[in-house]
Amino acid sequence: MATVRPIPSPLPIRIFKSAIAWSPVWVPALLFWQISVGGLRPALAEQRRLEQERPVVEERHEQTSQEFEVMSAEHRAWDDPVYQERRRRAAQTEDTPETGTR
């Protein structure tokens, strides 16, 4: 009597079944690797770079804030009719020659 043996499954199918069986191990490991290498390290490097740039940025912010305040004051002054009249009178006195008498 002849014995019947099961036909072995092809190698790719066995590898696929093995990979599926081990997926609870390799999926979290792959996720941890992707977060640590692809996300965490570059983020920490960028944080260090930004901390080094912070004093320069804060100084530039302070300068631009002061410039903004000066420009805002000038803008408000130009809308003031009293300031406009003083400027007009100052321009007139600069245009007229001084005689030395009052």
C-alpha positions in Angstrom: 0.0 0.0 0.0 1.3 3.4 -0.9 1.6 6.1 1.7 0.3 9.5 0.8 2.3 12.4 2.0 1.1 16.0 2.1 2.4 18.2 -0.6 4.8 20.8 1.0 3.8 24.4 0.5 6.1 26.5 -1.6 8.8 28.5 0.2 7.2 32.0 -0.3 4.0 30.9 1.3 5.9 29.4 4.3 7.8 32.7 4.7 4.6 34.7 4.5 2.9 32.5 7.2 6.0 32.8 9.4 6.0 36.6 9.0 2.4 36.8 9.9 2.9 34.6 12.9 5.8 36.8 14.2 4.0 40.1 13.4 3.2 40.8 17.1 7.0 41.0 17.6 8.3 42.8 14.5 5.4 45.4 14.1 6.1 47.1 17.5 9.8 46.9 16.9 9.5 48.5 13.5 7.2 51.2 14.9 9.7 51.9 17.7 12.6 52.1 15.2 10.7 54.5 12.9 9.7 56.8 15.8 13.2 56.9 17.3 15.2 57.2 14.1 12.7 58.9 11.8 11.1 61.2 14.3 12.7 61.6 17.7 16.4 62.1 16.8 15.8 64.8 14.1 13.3 66.5 16.4 15.8 66.7 19.3 18.5 67.9 16.9 16.2 70.6 15.6 15.3 71.6 19.2 19.0 72.0 20.1 19.6 74.1 16.9 16.6 76.4 17.7 17.8 76.8 21.3 21.1 78.1 20.0 19.3 80.5 17.7 17.0 81.8 20.4 19.1 84.8 21.6 19.6 86.1 18.1 15.9 85.9 17.4 14.9 87.5 20.7 17.3 90.4 20.0 15.9 90.9 16.5 12.4 90.8 17.9 13.2 93.4 20.5 14.7 95.7 17.8 11.7 95.3 15.5 9.3 95.9 18.4 11.1 99.2 19.2 11.1 100.2 15.5 7.4 99.4 15.4 6.7 101.6 18.4 8.6 104.5 16.8 6.8 104.1 13.5 3.4 103.8 15.2 4.1 107.0 17.1 5.0 108.8 13.8 1.9 107.5 12.2 -0.3 108.8 15.0 1.6 112.1 14.8 0.9 112.5 11.1 -2.8 112.1 11.8 -2.7 114.9 14.4 -3.6 118.3 12.9 -1.5 120.1 15.6 1.6 118.2 14.5 0.9 118.9 10.9 0.6 122.6 11.6 3.8 122.7 13.6 5.6 120.9 10.7 4.2 123.4 8.2 5.3 126.4 10.3 8.8 124.8 10.9 9.2 124.4 7.1 8.1 128.0 6.5 10.7 129.3 9.0 13.4 127.3 7.3 12.5 128.7 3.9 12.6 132.3 5.0 16.0 134.0 5.5 16.8 135.2 9.0 17.3 138.9 9.2 18.6 138.9 12.7 15.8 141.2 14.0 12.7 140.3 15.7 
